[in-house]
Amino acid sequence: KYTYDFGDTAGVTPLLKMLTLGKDYRTPPIHAGGLRYHGMAPIISWLIVKGYMRSVAYAQREVFEAANIFARTEGIIPAPETAHGIKYVIDEARRCKQSGERKTIVFNASGHGLLDLSAYQAYLSGQMENWEPTQFNYPNYTN
């Protein structure tokens, strides 16, 4: 819902207009710690509501598969939060390759995954639970 909400679960920050699940929403135990938040940055929320951007969701294992590809090709272990963007970039590059479209694709690598090596170990050993976006009640933010 695009509305004013607190930026924290304690309700002490100023109200921010954002896409939010509500400050009392409890997130699933996924490995992308920085993505476990009830709201979206106000500027990103505005861009989505106005139709300039869209959000996508991926299953946890496919995100780590993309991160593994990135680590093997670029030599950088990305943070799980960054790996979500990498998953989209890989998918978009494959779409362009298939269609013949020439496109510059830019993304933000927001952090390394050196504090998340246990998550990578779980993925590589086949022990990672595959949280699916459909397991949660996420609203569809479209105009």
N, CA and C atoms as a LAMMPS dump frame, in Angstrom:
ITEM: TIMESTEP
0
ITEM: NUMBER OF ATOMS
429
ITEM: BOX BOUNDS ff ff ff
-5.0000000000000000e+02 5.0000000000000000e+02
-5.0000000000000000e+02 5.0000000000000000e+02
-5.0000000000000000e+02 5.0000000000000000e+02
ITEM: ATOMS id mol type element x y z
1 1 1 N 0.853 -1.17 0
2 1 2 C 0 0 0
3 1 3 C 0.899 1.232 0
4 2 1 N 0.602 2.213 -0.852
5 2 2 C 1.377 3.446 -0.931
6 2 3 C 0.773 4.446 0.048
7 3 1 N 1.424 4.592 1.182
8 3 2 C 0.878 5.433 2.241
9 3 3 C 2.006 5.889 3.162
10 4 1 N 1.664 6.692 4.128
11 4 2 C 2.636 7.111 5.129
12 4 3 C 2.771 6.018 6.182
13 5 1 N 4.006 5.691 6.521
14 5 2 C 4.278 4.674 7.531
15 5 3 C 5.59 5.027 8.218
16 6 1 N 5.801 4.423 9.361
17 6 2 C 7.06 4.609 10.078
18 6 3 C 8.18 3.871 9.35
19 7 1 N 9.365 4.437 9.391
20 7 2 C 10.518 3.794 8.786
21 7 3 C 11.123 2.712 9.662
22 8 1 N 10.613 2.559 10.87
23 8 2 C 11.124 1.542 11.789
24 8 3 C 9.948 0.824 12.449
25 9 1 N 10.221 -0.329 13.017
26 9 2 C 9.149 -1.105 13.647
27 9 3 C 8.741 -0.546 15.009
28 10 1 N 9.592 0.263 15.623
29 10 2 C 9.25 0.85 16.924
30 10 3 C 8.284 2.027 16.787
31 11 1 N 8.219 2.605 15.589
32 11 2 C 7.312 3.724 15.365
33 11 3 C 7.823 5.05 15.89
34 12 1 N 9.146 5.249 15.891
35 12 2 C 9.702 6.5 16.405
36 12 3 C 10.237 7.419 15.306
37 13 1 N 10.392 6.921 14.101
38 13 2 C 10.886 7.772 13.015
39 13 3 C 9.744 8.625 12.477
40 14 1 N 10.072 9.668 11.734
41 14 2 C 9.005 10.425 11.072
42 14 3 C 8.276 9.515 10.074
43 15 1 N 7.034 9.853 9.797
44 15 2 C 6.282 9.094 8.798
45 15 3 C 6.845 9.389 7.413
46 16 1 N 6.975 8.353 6.605
47 16 2 C 7.505 8.457 5.252
48 16 3 C 6.475 7.901 4.285
49 17 1 N 6.263 8.576 3.159
50 17 2 C 5.342 8.034 2.163
51 17 3 C 6.103 6.986 1.361
52 18 1 N 5.604 5.761 1.413
53 18 2 C 6.299 4.647 0.766
54 18 3 C 5.332 3.507 0.513
55 19 1 N 5.777 2.572 -0.295
56 19 2 C 5.076 1.304 -0.433
57 19 3 C 5.428 0.506 0.809
58 20 1 N 4.437 0.037 1.523
59 20 2 C 4.703 -0.611 2.803
60 20 3 C 3.769 -1.783 3.051
61 21 1 N 4.288 -2.74 3.754
62 21 2 C 3.482 -3.864 4.227
63 21 3 C 2.975 -3.585 5.64
64 22 1 N 3.361 -2.441 6.201
65 22 2 C 2.984 -2.067 7.562
66 22 3 C 4.116 -2.361 8.525
67 23 1 N 4.358 -1.441 9.449
68 23 2 C 5.512 -1.574 10.342
69 23 3 C 5.47 -2.826 11.21
70 24 1 N 4.312 -3.42 11.368
71 24 2 C 4.186 -4.635 12.182
72 24 3 C 4.39 -5.917 11.381
73 25 1 N 4.631 -5.795 10.074
74 25 2 C 4.845 -6.97 9.23
75 25 3 C 6.122 -7.693 9.658
76 26 1 N 6.072 -8.983 9.759
77 26 2 C 7.246 -9.791 10.108
78 26 3 C 7.687 -10.55 8.871
79 27 1 N 8.939 -10.386 8.534
80 27 2 C 9.467 -10.942 7.291
81 27 3 C 9.842 -12.408 7.432
82 28 1 N 9.892 -13.114 6.302
83 28 2 C 10.311 -14.514 6.312
84 28 3 C 11.813 -14.616 6.584
85 29 1 N 12.285 -15.77 7.003
86 29 2 C 13.709 -15.939 7.337
87 29 3 C 14.584 -16.189 6.111
88 30 1 N 14.565 -15.253 5.16
89 30 2 C 15.399 -15.399 3.972
90 30 3 C 16.808 -14.91 4.285
91 31 1 N 17.767 -15.236 3.407
92 31 2 C 19.163 -14.871 3.658
93 31 3 C 19.509 -13.442 3.267
94 32 1 N 18.655 -12.769 2.545
95 32 2 C 18.937 -11.396 2.14
96 32 3 C 18.504 -10.449 3.251
97 33 1 N 19.332 -10.332 4.262
98 33 2 C 18.981 -9.577 5.462
99 33 3 C 18.523 -8.16 5.199
100 34 1 N 19.192 -7.459 4.288
101 34 2 C 18.823 -6.083 3.991
102 34 3 C 17.49 -5.953 3.287
103 35 1 N 16.972 -7.05 2.784
104 35 2 C 15.668 -7.013 2.123
105 35 3 C 14.536 -7.317 3.088
106 36 1 N 14.877 -7.67 4.307
107 36 2 C 13.847 -7.967 5.31
108 36 3 C 13.403 -6.661 5.962
109 37 1 N 12.536 -5.977 5.297
110 37 2 C 12.079 -4.673 5.748
111 37 3 C 10.642 -4.504 5.289
112 38 1 N 9.848 -3.827 6.074
113 38 2 C 8.421 -3.704 5.77
114 38 3 C 8.101 -2.69 4.682
115 39 1 N 9.037 -1.802 4.377
116 39 2 C 8.753 -0.743 3.417
117 39 3 C 9.789 -0.642 2.321
118 40 1 N 9.562 0.297 1.439
119 40 2 C 10.47 0.537 0.326
120 40 3 C 10.894 2.004 0.39
121 41 1 N 12.106 2.296 -0.019
122 41 2 C 12.6 3.671 0.015
123 41 3 C 11.59 4.604 -0.658
124 42 1 N 11.354 5.782 -0.074
125 42 2 C 10.354 6.69 -0.644
126 42 3 C 10.567 7.017 -2.122
127 43 1 N 11.795 7.257 -2.558
128 43 2 C 12.015 7.599 -3.971
129 43 3 C 11.731 6.399 -4.873
130 44 1 N 12.127 5.211 -4.437
131 44 2 C 11.841 4.006 -5.223
132 44 3 C 10.337 3.763 -5.249
133 45 1 N 9.678 3.947 -4.121
134 45 2 C 8.219 3.795 -4.058
135 45 3 C 7.542 4.722 -5.059
136 46 1 N 7.957 5.975 -5.081
137 46 2 C 7.367 6.955 -5.986
138 46 3 C 7.587 6.547 -7.441
139 47 1 N 8.811 6.118 -7.769
140 47 2 C 9.112 5.702 -9.147
141 47 3 C 8.26 4.509 -9.572
142 48 1 N 8.008 3.586 -8.661
143 48 2 C 7.162 2.427 -8.972
144 48 3 C 5.711 2.861 -9.149
145 49 1 N 5.211 3.662 -8.232
146 49 2 C 3.819 4.116 -8.308
147 49 3 C 3.574 4.917 -9.593
148 50 1 N 4.549 5.7 -10.006
149 50 2 C 4.416 6.505 -11.225
150 50 3 C 4.676 5.696 -12.494
151 51 1 N 5.103 4.448 -12.352
152 51 2 C 5.295 3.59 -13.515
153 51 3 C 6.668 3.661 -14.161
154 52 1 N 7.627 4.316 -13.521
155 52 2 C 8.977 4.409 -14.073
156 52 3 C 9.805 3.16 -13.788
157 53 1 N 9.433 2.415 -12.771
158 53 2 C 10.139 1.196 -12.374
159 53 3 C 9.1 0.138 -12.046
160 54 1 N 9.571 -1.081 -11.929
161 54 2 C 8.725 -2.145 -11.409
162 54 3 C 9.577 -3.013 -10.507
163 55 1 N 8.933 -3.679 -9.594
164 55 2 C 9.669 -4.576 -8.705
165 55 3 C 9.438 -6.012 -9.155
166 56 1 N 10.416 -6.848 -8.906
167 56 2 C 10.314 -8.272 -9.227
168 56 3 C 10.748 -9.062 -8.001
169 57 1 N 10.305 -10.301 -7.927
170 57 2 C 10.669 -11.169 -6.806
171 57 3 C 11.171 -12.496 -7.356
172 58 1 N 12.134 -13.066 -6.678
173 58 2 C 12.726 -14.337 -7.092
174 58 3 C 12.78 -15.3 -5.921
175 59 1 N 12.809 -16.577 -6.25
176 59 2 C 13.02 -17.612 -5.242
177 59 3 C 14.465 -17.52 -4.747
178 60 1 N 14.672 -17.896 -3.514
179 60 2 C 15.973 -17.724 -2.872
180 60 3 C 17.105 -18.456 -3.595
181 61 1 N 16.88 -19.699 -3.997
182 61 2 C 17.967 -20.461 -4.63
183 61 3 C 18.373 -19.888 -5.981
184 62 1 N 17.412 -19.397 -6.771
185 62 2 C 17.787 -18.835 -8.065
186 62 3 C 18.59 -17.548 -7.895
187 63 1 N 18.363 -16.831 -6.813
188 63 2 C 19.161 -15.645 -6.513
189 63 3 C 20.6 -16.057 -6.205
190 64 1 N 20.757 -17.104 -5.412
191 64 2 C 22.108 -17.573 -5.08
192 64 3 C 22.789 -18.223 -6.281
193 65 1 N 22.02 -18.803 -7.184
194 65 2 C 22.602 -19.327 -8.426
195 65 3 C 23.198 -18.177 -9.239
196 66 1 N 22.47 -17.067 -9.346
197 66 2 C 22.977 -15.891 -10.054
198 66 3 C 24.214 -15.333 -9.355
199 67 1 N 24.194 -15.299 -8.031
200 67 2 C 25.351 -14.814 -7.27
201 67 3 C 26.566 -15.7 -7.513
202 68 1 N 26.343 -16.991 -7.6
203 68 2 C 27.426 -17.934 -7.862
204 68 3 C 28.021 -17.699 -9.254
205 69 1 N 27.173 -17.476 -10.245
206 69 2 C 27.65 -17.16 -11.601
207 69 3 C 28.491 -15.892 -11.562
208 70 1 N 27.998 -14.872 -10.88
209 70 2 C 28.704 -13.597 -10.778
210 70 3 C 30.05 -13.773 -10.082
211 71 1 N 30.07 -14.501 -8.988
212 71 2 C 31.316 -14.72 -8.248
213 71 3 C 32.342 -15.452 -9.105
214 72 1 N 31.891 -16.429 -9.858
215 72 2 C 32.819 -17.202 -10.695
216 72 3 C 33.326 -16.406 -11.898
217 73 1 N 32.508 -15.505 -12.422
218 73 2 C 32.936 -14.742 -13.597
219 73 3 C 33.631 -13.434 -13.246
220 74 1 N 33.24 -12.801 -12.142
221 74 2 C 33.784 -11.489 -11.787
222 74 3 C 34.758 -11.525 -10.616
223 75 1 N 34.793 -12.627 -9.873
224 75 2 C 35.712 -12.738 -8.75
225 75 3 C 35.274 -11.984 -7.507
226 76 1 N 34.004 -11.631 -7.435
227 76 2 C 33.459 -10.905 -6.286
228 76 3 C 32.287 -11.709 -5.743
229 77 1 N 32.292 -11.97 -4.445
230 77 2 C 31.157 -12.647 -3.813
231 77 3 C 30.167 -11.555 -3.407
232 78 1 N 29.019 -11.482 -4.083
233 78 2 C 28.08 -10.406 -3.774
234 78 3 C 27.232 -10.703 -2.547
235 79 1 N 26.801 -9.642 -1.886
236 79 2 C 25.841 -9.783 -0.789
237 79 3 C 24.536 -10.332 -1.358
238 80 1 N 23.762 -11.063 -0.564
239 80 2 C 22.48 -11.574 -1.059
240 80 3 C 21.556 -10.471 -1.581
241 81 1 N 21.58 -9.301 -0.96
242 81 2 C 20.758 -8.195 -1.451
243 81 3 C 21.175 -7.815 -2.865
244 82 1 N 22.475 -7.713 -3.091
245 82 2 C 23.003 -7.405 -4.415
246 82 3 C 22.679 -8.515 -5.398
247 83 1 N 22.694 -9.747 -4.92
248 83 2 C 22.438 -10.903 -5.788
249 83 3 C 21.048 -10.859 -6.418
250 84 1 N 20.084 -10.229 -5.744
251 84 2 C 18.759 -10.089 -6.352
252 84 3 C 18.848 -9.229 -7.614
253 85 1 N 19.581 -8.14 -7.544
254 85 2 C 19.788 -7.301 -8.724
255 85 3 C 20.559 -8.028 -9.803
256 86 1 N 21.557 -8.8 -9.398
257 86 2 C 22.348 -9.578 -10.356
258 86 3 C 21.462 -10.584 -11.079
259 87 1 N 20.549 -11.218 -10.367
260 87 2 C 19.622 -12.165 -10.992
261 87 3 C 18.828 -11.47 -12.094
262 88 1 N 18.329 -10.272 -11.813
263 88 2 C 17.578 -9.536 -12.827
264 88 3 C 18.474 -9.178 -14.013
265 89 1 N 19.687 -8.719 -13.741
266 89 2 C 20.62 -8.338 -14.805
267 89 3 C 20.919 -9.534 -15.712
268 90 1 N 21.17 -10.689 -15.126
269 90 2 C 21.437 -11.892 -15.925
270 90 3 C 20.222 -12.232 -16.784
271 91 1 N 19.035 -12.197 -16.193
272 91 2 C 17.814 -12.483 -16.959
273 91 3 C 17.628 -11.49 -18.1
274 92 1 N 17.847 -10.213 -17.83
275 92 2 C 17.685 -9.179 -18.856
276 92 3 C 18.719 -9.342 -19.964
277 93 1 N 19.963 -9.648 -19.608
278 93 2 C 21.006 -9.872 -20.618
279 93 3 C 20.657 -11.07 -21.499
280 94 1 N 20.128 -12.111 -20.899
281 94 2 C 19.717 -13.284 -21.687
282 94 3 C 18.557 -12.941 -22.616
283 95 1 N 17.599 -12.138 -22.141
284 95 2 C 16.487 -11.706 -23.005
285 95 3 C 17.018 -10.91 -24.193
286 96 1 N 17.957 -10.006 -23.935
287 96 2 C 18.538 -9.202 -25.01
288 96 3 C 19.304 -10.073 -25.999
289 97 1 N 20.048 -11.028 -25.499
290 97 2 C 20.795 -11.929 -26.383
291 97 3 C 19.841 -12.7 -27.285
292 98 1 N 18.741 -13.173 -26.709
293 98 2 C 17.766 -13.952 -27.47
294 98 3 C 17.043 -13.09 -28.51
295 99 1 N 16.703 -11.859 -28.147
296 99 2 C 15.947 -10.994 -29.057
297 99 3 C 16.836 -10.2 -30.005
298 100 1 N 18.13 -10.122 -29.704
299 100 2 C 19.039 -9.33 -30.52
300 100 3 C 19.056 -7.854 -30.14
301 101 1 N 18.329 -7.496 -29.096
302 101 2 C 18.298 -6.101 -28.652
303 101 3 C 19.637 -5.716 -28.041
304 102 1 N 20.131 -4.534 -28.438
305 102 2 C 21.363 -4.015 -27.852
306 102 3 C 20.959 -3.03 -26.756
307 103 1 N 21.464 -3.261 -25.573
308 103 2 C 21.033 -2.463 -24.428
309 103 3 C 22.187 -2.342 -23.445
310 104 1 N 22.316 -1.179 -22.838
311 104 2 C 23.249 -1.001 -21.734
312 104 3 C 22.49 -1.314 -20.449
313 105 1 N 23.016 -2.228 -19.664
314 105 2 C 22.372 -2.632 -18.415
315 105 3 C 23.272 -2.193 -17.267
316 106 1 N 22.745 -1.395 -16.375
317 106 2 C 23.496 -0.873 -15.239
318 106 3 C 22.826 -1.363 -13.958
319 107 1 N 23.63 -1.766 -12.98
320 107 2 C 23.077 -2.143 -11.68
321 107 3 C 24.025 -1.676 -10.586
322 108 1 N 23.533 -1.666 -9.374
323 108 2 C 24.318 -1.227 -8.228
324 108 3 C 24.729 -2.434 -7.397
325 109 1 N 26.02 -2.675 -7.31
326 109 2 C 26.532 -3.723 -6.418
327 109 3 C 26.667 -3.085 -5.038
328 110 1 N 25.691 -3.344 -4.186
329 110 2 C 25.605 -2.633 -2.913
330 110 3 C 26.44 -3.229 -1.786
331 111 1 N 27.055 -4.374 -2.014
332 111 2 C 27.874 -4.92 -0.938
333 111 3 C 28.424 -6.295 -1.248
334 112 1 N 29.433 -6.679 -0.475
335 112 2 C 30.042 -7.998 -0.629
336 112 3 C 29.331 -9.002 0.267
337 113 1 N 29.543 -10.268 -0.028
338 113 2 C 28.875 -11.323 0.726
339 113 3 C 29.767 -12.038 1.716
340 114 1 N 30.842 -11.406 2.144
341 114 2 C 31.777 -12.086 3.038
342 114 3 C 31.179 -12.365 4.414
343 115 1 N 30.149 -11.632 4.788
344 115 2 C 29.471 -11.915 6.055
345 115 3 C 28.341 -12.932 5.864
346 116 1 N 28.151 -13.366 4.635
347 116 2 C 27.069 -14.294 4.302
348 116 3 C 27.595 -15.625 3.78
349 117 1 N 28.829 -15.956 4.13
350 117 2 C 29.428 -17.186 3.607
351 117 3 C 28.676 -18.431 4.058
352 118 1 N 28.037 -18.386 5.224
353 118 2 C 27.256 -19.549 5.664
354 118 3 C 26.057 -19.766 4.743
355 119 1 N 25.482 -18.691 4.23
356 119 2 C 24.378 -18.823 3.271
357 119 3 C 24.887 -19.429 1.968
358 120 1 N 26.058 -18.991 1.523
359 120 2 C 26.649 -19.577 0.317
360 120 3 C 26.965 -21.052 0.533
361 121 1 N 27.456 -21.38 1.717
362 121 2 C 27.744 -22.784 2.031
363 121 3 C 26.457 -23.609 1.981
364 122 1 N 25.376 -23.071 2.523
365 122 2 C 24.084 -23.772 2.485
366 122 3 C 23.62 -23.957 1.043
367 123 1 N 23.792 -22.931 0.21
368 123 2 C 23.399 -23.041 -1.2
369 123 3 C 24.236 -24.103 -1.913
370 124 1 N 25.552 -24.007 -1.775
371 124 2 C 26.452 -24.913 -2.502
372 124 3 C 26.325 -26.36 -2.044
373 125 1 N 25.92 -26.578 -0.799
374 125 2 C 25.766 -27.945 -0.286
375 125 3 C 24.358 -28.496 -0.516
376 126 1 N 23.476 -27.671 -1.096
377 126 2 C 22.107 -28.117 -1.349
378 126 3 C 21.206 -28.065 -0.132
379 127 1 N 21.65 -27.405 0.932
380 127 2 C 20.877 -27.343 2.172
381 127 3 C 19.991 -26.098 2.29
382 128 1 N 20.114 -25.177 1.343
383 128 2 C 19.358 -23.931 1.437
384 128 3 C 17.878 -24.161 1.139
385 129 1 N 17.034 -23.637 2.023
386 129 2 C 15.591 -23.694 1.783
387 129 3 C 15.261 -22.725 0.648
388 130 1 N 14.383 -23.137 -0.23
389 130 2 C 14.065 -22.308 -1.389
390 130 3 C 12.802 -21.504 -1.145
391 131 1 N 12.937 -20.388 -0.451
392 131 2 C 11.783 -19.532 -0.203
393 131 3 C 11.3 -18.98 -1.53
394 132 1 N 10.048 -19.23 -1.827
395 132 2 C 9.427 -18.759 -3.061
396 132 3 C 8.666 -17.469 -2.78
397 133 1 N 8.749 -16.494 -3.677
398 133 2 C 7.986 -15.259 -3.467
399 133 3 C 6.486 -15.511 -3.317
400 134 1 N 5.978 -16.57 -3.918
401 134 2 C 4.543 -16.862 -3.838
402 134 3 C 4.128 -17.371 -2.466
403 135 1 N 5.093 -17.682 -1.593
404 135 2 C 4.768 -18.149 -0.247
405 135 3 C 4.308 -17.011 0.66
406 136 1 N 4.449 -15.789 0.207
407 136 2 C 4.15 -14.635 1.03
408 136 3 C 3.083 -13.787 0.369
409 137 1 N 2.402 -13.017 1.16
410 137 2 C 1.347 -12.155 0.661
411 137 3 C 1.931 -10.782 0.351
412 138 1 N 2.548 -10.648 -0.821
413 138 2 C 3.098 -9.37 -1.243
414 138 3 C 2.08 -8.658 -2.118
415 139 1 N 1.858 -7.378 -1.888
416 139 2 C 0.919 -6.655 -2.741
417 139 3 C 1.502 -6.418 -4.128
418 140 1 N 0.639 -6.251 -5.109
419 140 2 C 1.057 -5.938 -6.469
420 140 3 C 1.006 -4.423 -6.629
421 141 1 N 2.164 -3.789 -6.801
422 141 2 C 2.231 -2.334 -6.886
423 141 3 C 2.165 -1.884 -8.334
424 142 1 N 0.995 -1.872 -8.896
425 142 2 C 0.842 -1.384 -10.266
426 142 3 C -0.228 -0.31 -10.29
427 143 1 N -0.114 0.568 -11.255
428 143 2 C -1.135 1.627 -11.401
429 143 3 C -2.253 1.133 -12.28
